[in-house]
């Protein structure tokens, strides 16, 4: 296959602009991925002169999955909170974006306030505030509805409501960027379609379900993925801390920590895939 | 009766609105909703601020909920005495400022390459960008640590500068995708006009495309700055004890306090206020930064059309 002159030129300059990224990707993505995969099957011995690797087969994985109960239980518990928190964050950010999209007074002031936690949230402050239960200090546990829900136990629905009410501040703190993403999509959507629908006698409720929501389906997917990635890569997430502890543990070391990292990665990829297919399924049903 | 009816009909729009204007009624309803949410949003900060002035009596007293009975400036005095404030603040500004600069530059040219040039394998490379977005950093931190320690870089800021310059900084893939979608939305006619005038690809990039990217640059720089500023996990891992950022200093300050305050009965309650005073002191610089540039912050997402 012969390339034309323009194709050659595009390839040449395209790659030229990409050089830094390609170099970085090889050094800080591809090499670490394969190295980490290799290490997860070995026992890494650190000595003064460097590292030596001793092949141990699957024993790191076996140990993490069958003997180290703290790790398995920790991952399961963390994924459970994620399954509840992720949809709540996306729904709350959609609700707030819809409210902010109305022509009310002081809109930009509200936007400034709602976005404020984004600048604090990725740091250690959230962990400290969580330690003192500040996100749950509304004391809503005493509200009758919550007690009732706890008593009758509707499974997922009670779980969702209880999580929402007891950690509403935290959930709102995680939704700043998503609110702005929804808001920018809402402002770009075509106003004339709404007006046509309203003139035809549709209620705002119908307009929301038939026009607004279907128009947002790509953005909803983006926000789901963004939220999952945001929560799973949080600095102070318990799994990360566990992996780091094992990195510098004499008995386990880097090999075992790598195996834990991969198990965690697979869990997250499975969860992303699950959410992705659920959303696609709902979209197809509603079409 | 008729007069009331006409009055009602005349003012119906004002009260309930139509499809263009919100009526008074809905305006009020939505405003109340937004206000309630605003309160829930900043409640943790208000609480932290108020408790940071409490003495131990107030903390022990269940009838004192939010408003301290006496204001204890002592808490803040302890913070200023023991928090390594000035040095870590200066280092944080330097650290986050430079990393964000490097990251913005590399993301900009990478996004430009993906948006403006067509070549074999581009789709695969773009898929690799997406992969690095969803792959959790927990997988990469162990081998990266070994790589840096082999290179003798542990304890050096280069462990952050090099990845940032090579498009692999914190969440770089998001920024690359932002620049990619931004440059894709710029009309190609501009480039063609440049080519007609005999400008090479570099001239077109620097003279035509680059000046138009201001919104994407602002967005990337601000987010990158904040994310680098707040990073404590990787900074602890790679910088170790050679440098301390402001959030790292906060974590250390709190650990030292806990060591002091631990008794056989648990933690002395007074330390909660001092710790929270430390939190307030550590977020003040970011808050000032935010309120100066908040307009750019919130508008940049809309302007760059992150969703497009």
Interface residues (C-beta under 8 A of the other chain):
Chain A: X7 X10 X11 X13 X14 X15 X16 X17 X18 X20 X21 X23 X24 X25 X27 X28 X29 X31 X32 X33 X35 X36 X39 X50 X51 X96 X99 X100 X102 X103 X104 X105 X106 X108 X110 X111 X112 X113 X114 X115 X116 X117 X118 X119 X120 X121 X122 X123 X124 X125 X128 X129 X132 X134 X135 X137 X138 X168 X169 X172 X173 X177 X180 X181 X183 X184 X185 X187 X188 X194 X195 X198 X199 X218 X219 X222 X225 X229 X232 X233 X235 X236 X239 X240 X243 X244 X247 X254 X257 X258 X260 X261 X262 X264 X265 X268 X269 X272
Chain B: X19 X21 X22 X26 X27 X30 X31 X33 X34 X37 X38 X40 X41 X42 X43 X44 X47 X48 X106 X109 X110 X112 X113 X114 X116 X117 X118 X119 X120 X122 X125 X128 X132 X133 X134 X135 X136 X137 X138 X139 X140 X141 X142 X143 X144 X145 X146 X147 X150 X163 X165 X166 X167 X168 X176 X201 X205 X226 X227 X229 X230 X231 X232 X233 X237 X247 X250 X251 X254 X272 X275 X276 X279 X282 X283 X286 X287 X289 X290 X294 X295 X297 X298 X301 X302 X305 X306 X307 X308
